[in-house]
């Protein structure tokens, strides 16, 4: 009996890993197909659906009843569509200031309020939680649409940096992790993992900058590029930690069950919700 239990103990992680890989491949394939073939208005519709799914999960973490969750999800998706088309992220002319206001609301949330909540704990009311959910989800969806409308490679670059941070943090944390980053929020995260994420993003970001922007940057370029990449890494970690805080407050391991092996939509986009609005704001400034 003991031998049989050991076999199951070894087989289960392998089965879970296989499930995660299959889901990840399906998601990446779907994303690439949509990126390459969807017209811009259809891409905006797709990100609005993603936002609605995230809102459904967020309202579930806020202990809302089914009817409220449906209205909340549909409202979040409709808000992305309305603001996206009005702001020019749907492939038609629009007022960019609409997107800027959305991004600024996100920046205020992530740079001021979320660090305070991570330090002192989340104690907001249900109404506050539902409002925060909109600010978390809608600007990031708008940024995902706008980045693709301006330059598909820039959007992929913004996504890849977050994915690199996540992967590098995971493997460096497993290999070297000793010192807990936020034990009361997410016990598995370590400072070593965070440093690994930073190293991965700086290397990947520098290579991407050389390929996409300037093959011969000067020293002055690195004087702002490296700090920016460090801040981008920190933001991605903060987004991950905040979602972990919300789940811990709700007593949930995952935000949902939509993605086999990965949990819910929020579990996959947590770091994007904090980073993409900043990328969108920079894009508006540059273009």
C-alpha positions in Angstrom: 0.0 0.0 0.0 2.8 2.4 0.8 4.4 1.8 -2.6 1.1 2.5 -4.3 0.8 5.8 -2.5 4.3 6.8 -3.6 3.4 6.1 -7.2 0.3 8.3 -6.9 2.3 11.0 -5.2 4.8 11.1 -8.1 2.1 10.7 -10.9 -0.1 13.5 -9.7 2.4 16.3 -10.2 3.2 14.9 -13.7 -0.4 14.8 -14.6 -1.0 18.3 -13.3 2.1 19.5 -15.2 0.8 17.9 -18.4 -2.6 19.6 -17.9 -0.9 23.0 -17.4 1.2 22.6 -20.5 -1.8 21.6 -22.7 -3.8 24.6 -21.4 -0.9 26.9 -21.9 -0.3 25.8 -25.5 -4.0 26.2 -26.2 -4.0 29.7 -24.8 -0.8 30.7 -26.6 -2.1 29.3 -29.9 -5.5 31.1 -29.5 -3.7 34.3 -28.7 -1.4 34.2 -31.7 -4.3 33.3 -34.1 -6.3 36.3 -32.7 -3.3 38.6 -32.9 -2.5 37.7 -36.5 -5.9 37.4 -38.0 -8.5 39.4 -36.0 -9.3 42.9 -37.2 -8.8 45.4 -34.5 -12.5 45.7 -33.6 -12.6 41.9 -33.1 -9.5 42.0 -30.9 -11.2 44.7 -28.7 -14.2 42.4 -28.4 -12.0 39.5 -27.4 -10.2 41.5 -24.6 -13.7 42.7 -23.4 -14.7 39.1 -23.1 -11.5 38.3 -21.1 -12.3 41.3 -18.9 -15.8 40.1 -18.4 -14.5 36.6 -17.3 -12.1 38.2 -14.9 -14.9 40.4 -13.5 -17.1 37.3 -13.0 -14.3 35.7 -11.0 -13.6 38.9 -9.1 -17.2 39.3 -8.0 -17.1 35.7 -6.9 -14.2 36.4 -4.7 -16.2 39.3 -3.3 -19.0 36.8 -2.4 -21.6 38.2 -4.7 -24.7 36.3 -5.7 -25.0 34.9 -9.2 -27.3 37.6 -10.6 -24.9 40.4 -9.3 -21.9 38.6 -10.8 -23.6 38.4 -14.2 -24.5 42.1 -14.2 -21.0 43.0 -13.0 -19.3 40.9 -15.7 -21.4 42.2 -18.5 -21.0 45.7 -17.2 -17.2 45.4 -17.2 -17.1 43.9 -20.7 -19.4 46.6 -22.0 -17.3 49.3 -20.3 -14.2 48.0 -22.2 -16.1 48.1 -25.5 -17.5 51.5 -24.9 -14.3 53.2 -23.7 -12.2 51.2 -26.3 -14.2 52.4 -29.3 -14.6 55.9 -27.9 -10.8 56.1 -27.2 -9.7 54.8 -30.5 -8.6 51.3 -29.4 -11.1 49.6 -31.6 -9.6 50.4 -35.0 -11.5 53.7 -35.5 -10.7 57.3 -34.7 -11.4 58.2 -31.1 -10.4 60.5 -28.2 -7.2 59.2 -26.7 -7.7 61.2 -23.5 -10.4 58.7 -22.5 -7.8 55.9 -22.4 -5.4 58.2 -20.5 -7.9 58.8 -17.8 -8.4 55.0 -17.4 -4.7 54.4 -17.3 -4.2 57.2 -14.7 -6.8 55.7 -12.4 -4.9 52.4 -12.6 -1.6 54.0 -11.9 -3.0 55.7 -8.8 -4.4 52.4 -7.6 -1.2 50.4 -8.2 1.3 53.0 -7.0 -0.6 54.3 -4.0 -3.4 52.2 -2.7 -2.2 48.6 -3.4 1.2 49.0 -1.7 -0.7 50.2 1.4 -3.1 47.3 1.3 -0.2 44.8 0.9 1.5 46.3 3.9 -1.5 46.8 6.2 -3.9 44.2 4.8 -7.1 44.5 2.8 -10.0 45.8 4.8 -12.3 47.4 2.2 -16.0 47.0 2.0 -17.7 44.9 -0.7 -18.6 48.1 -2.6 -14.9 49.1 -2.5 -13.9 45.7 -3.7 -16.2 45.8 -6.6 -15.0 49.3 -7.6 -11.4 48.2 -7.3 -12.1 45.3 -9.5 -13.2 47.6 -12.3 -10.1 49.7 -12.0 -7.9 46.5 -11.9 -9.5 45.0 -15.0 -10.8 47.6 -17.4 -7.7 49.8 -17.9 -5.5 46.6 -18.5 -8.0 45.4 -21.1 -8.0 48.8 -22.8 -4.2 48.8 -22.8 -4.1 45.4 -24.4 -6.3 46.6 -27.2 -4.5 49.9 -27.7 -1.0 48.3 -27.7 -2.1 45.9 -30.4 -3.7 48.8 -32.4 -0.4 50.7 -32.4 2.1 48.0 -32.8 1.6 44.2 -32.4 5.2 43.6 -31.5 5.1 46.2 -28.7 2.1 44.5 -27.2 3.9 41.1 -27.4 6.9 42.7 -25.9 4.9 44.0 -22.9 3.3 40.5 -22.4 6.6 38.6 -22.8 8.3 40.7 -20.1 5.6 39.7 -17.6 5.8 36.1 -18.6 9.6 36.1 -18.3 9.3 37.7 -14.8 6.8 34.9 -13.8 8.9 32.1 -15.2 12.2 33.4 -13.9 10.8 34.0 -10.5 9.4 30.4 -10.3 12.6 28.7 -11.3 15.0 30.9 -9.3 12.7 30.7 -6.3 12.7 26.9 -6.5 16.4 26.7 -6.9 17.6 29.4 -4.5 14.6 30.5 -2.5 15.3 30.9 1.2 13.9 34.3 2.3 10.1 34.8 2.1 8.9 37.9 0.2 5.4 38.2 1.7 4.8 35.1 3.9 1.4 36.3 5.2 0.1 36.8 1.6 1.9 34.3 -0.6 4.2 31.9 1.3 5.7 30.5 -1.8 7.2 33.7 -3.1 10.8 34.6 -2.1 13.2 37.4 -2.5 15.5 35.2 -4.5 12.6 34.6 -6.9 12.0 38.3 -7.2 15.7 38.9 -8.0 15.5 36.1 -10.6 12.5 37.9 -12.1 14.4 41.1 -12.2 17.5 39.6 -13.9 15.3 37.8 -16.5 13.3 41.0 -17.3 16.4 43.2 -17.5 18.1 40.7 -19.9 15.0 40.0 -22.0 14.0 43.7 -22.0 17.4 44.9 -23.1 17.5 42.4 -26.0 14.0 43.4 -27.0 14.9 47.0 -26.9 17.9 46.4 -29.1 15.8 44.4 -31.6 12.6 46.6 -31.7 13.7 50.1 -30.9 17.5 50.9 -31.2 20.3 48.5 -32.1 22.9 51.0 -31.0 21.7 52.6 -27.7 24.0 55.0 -25.8 24.9 54.9 -22.1 22.1 57.4 -21.4 19.6 54.9 -22.7 20.6 52.3 -20.2 20.4 54.9 -17.5 16.6 54.9 -17.9 16.0 51.5 -19.5 17.3 49.4 -16.6 15.4 51.3 -13.9 12.2 51.1 -16.0 12.6 47.4 -16.4 13.2 47.1 -12.7 10.0 49.1 -12.0 8.1 47.0 -14.5 9.2 43.8 -12.7 8.2 45.2 -9.4 4.8 46.1 -10.7 4.3 42.6 -12.1 5.1 41.1 -8.7 2.8 43.6 -6.9 0.0 42.6 -9.3 0.6 38.9 -8.5 0.7 39.6 -4.7 -2.4 41.7 -4.7 -4.4 39.0 -6.4 -3.0 36.5 -3.8 -4.2 38.9 -1.1 -7.7 39.1 -2.5 -7.9 35.3 -2.8 -6.6 34.9 0.8 -9.2 37.3 2.0 -11.9 35.3 0.2 -10.5 32.0 1.4 -9.9 30.8 -2.1 -6.9 28.9 -3.6 -7.7 29.9 -7.2 -9.8 32.7 -8.7 -11.8 30.1 -10.7 -11.7 26.8 -12.6 -12.0 27.9 -16.2 -8.4 27.1 -17.1 -7.5 23.5 -16.3 -4.2 23.3 -14.4 -4.0 27.1 -14.1 -7.1 28.0 -12.1 -9.1 31.0 -13.3 -8.6 33.9 -15.7 -7.4 36.2 -12.9 -4.7 33.7 -12.0 -3.2 34.2 -15.5 -3.6 37.9 -15.9 -2.8 39.1 -12.3 0.6 40.6 -13.3 -0.8 42.0 -16.5 -3.4 44.1 -14.7 -0.7 46.1 -13.0 1.8 46.4 -15.9 -0.3 46.9 -19.1 -1.9 50.2 -18.1 1.6 51.7 -17.4 2.7 50.4 -20.8 -0.4 52.0 -22.4 0.3 55.3 -20.7 3.8 55.3 -22.0 2.6 54.4 -25.5 0.2 57.4 -25.5 3.1 59.6 -24.4 5.5 58.3 -27.1 3.0 58.2 -30.0 
